[in-house]
Amino acid sequence: MRPTTFSTYRKQIRLIETELGTITARELRPERVAAFVSDLIDRGSPSRARNLRTLLVQIMDQAVQLGLAADNVARRVKTPRVPQVRRRTNTPAET
């Protein structure tokens, strides 16, 4: 894993810990995950919400495989839509 990828995961995990607290995988409920994702969207970060939901799905998959949770509750939360942003590109003349 590249250092930049590891750093990104570390930041995302810190945000999840800050928002969800020290709740165990077995105690986590879909409503809590949905509220977490919704709050990120409300703060203007739909792409971050999407990425963190995906990370939570991966974490919960591992928890299920390890027997730490009976079900992956993060999968029950709908993936947020991220609006496409059309960015202006330079024309050859401008370049």
Legacy VTK file of the C-alpha trace (Angstrom):
# vtk DataFile Version 3.0
C-alpha trace
ASCII
DATASET POLYDATA
POINTS 95 float
0.000 0.000 0.000
1.294 3.430 -0.903
1.939 5.879 1.928
-0.609 8.331 0.519
-3.294 5.623 0.456
-2.455 4.638 4.026
-2.634 8.281 5.105
-6.047 8.683 3.473
-7.372 5.564 5.208
-6.031 6.817 8.530
-7.850 10.167 8.097
-11.066 8.392 7.129
-10.861 6.056 10.123
-10.306 9.031 12.438
-13.418 10.713 11.037
-15.476 7.537 11.476
-14.244 7.170 15.068
-15.038 10.823 15.792
-18.551 10.606 14.360
-19.589 7.092 15.418
-17.633 6.884 18.651
-16.447 3.619 20.118
-19.509 1.600 19.178
-18.758 -2.057 18.460
-19.465 -3.655 15.099
-22.157 -5.827 16.710
-23.931 -2.762 18.171
-23.825 -0.647 15.003
-27.260 -0.108 13.430
-28.195 0.919 9.875
-29.939 4.027 11.226
-26.676 5.231 12.763
-24.756 4.646 9.538
-27.490 6.432 7.561
-27.367 9.407 9.950
-23.573 9.543 9.632
-23.733 9.512 5.819
-26.589 12.016 5.753
-24.712 14.386 8.034
-21.692 14.337 5.722
-23.917 15.108 2.748
-25.584 17.966 4.661
-22.138 19.417 5.368
-21.513 19.536 1.610
-19.371 16.433 1.242
-21.319 13.902 -0.863
-18.165 12.351 -2.322
-16.644 11.966 1.152
-19.926 10.441 2.345
-19.803 7.947 -0.514
-16.164 7.048 0.191
-16.722 6.622 3.925
-19.817 4.492 3.380
-17.745 2.265 1.093
-15.021 2.023 3.744
-17.621 1.146 6.391
-18.958 -1.612 4.127
-15.439 -3.038 3.834
-14.857 -2.788 7.584
-18.177 -4.451 8.356
-17.476 -7.216 5.807
-14.342 -8.019 7.807
-16.273 -7.871 11.074
-18.807 -10.378 9.725
-16.026 -12.691 8.494
-14.331 -12.519 11.901
-17.599 -13.201 13.730
-17.675 -9.761 15.344
-21.020 -8.893 13.727
-23.910 -10.963 12.455
-24.713 -8.708 9.493
-23.137 -5.925 7.442
-25.456 -3.079 8.408
-23.545 -0.576 6.259
-24.697 -2.436 3.126
-28.296 -1.595 4.029
-27.556 2.127 3.680
-28.044 3.440 0.179
-24.908 4.704 -1.570
-25.121 8.499 -1.838
-25.244 10.019 -5.272
-22.463 12.395 -6.080
-23.403 15.150 -8.509
-21.190 15.274 -11.549
-19.183 18.441 -11.799
-18.386 19.688 -15.260
-15.124 21.494 -15.202
-14.042 23.891 -17.840
-10.980 22.789 -19.765
-8.599 25.031 -21.632
-8.853 25.225 -25.360
-5.701 24.547 -27.385
-5.366 28.277 -27.992
-5.527 29.028 -24.267
-2.901 26.415 -23.550
LINES 1 96
95 0 1 2 3 4 5 6 7 8 9 10 11 12 13 14 15 16 17 18 19 20 21 22 23 24 25 26 27 28 29 30 31 32 33 34 35 36 37 38 39 40 41 42 43 44 45 46 47 48 49 50 51 52 53 54 55 56 57 58 59 60 61 62 63 64 65 66 67 68 69 70 71 72 73 74 75 76 77 78 79 80 81 82 83 84 85 86 87 88 89 90 91 92 93 94
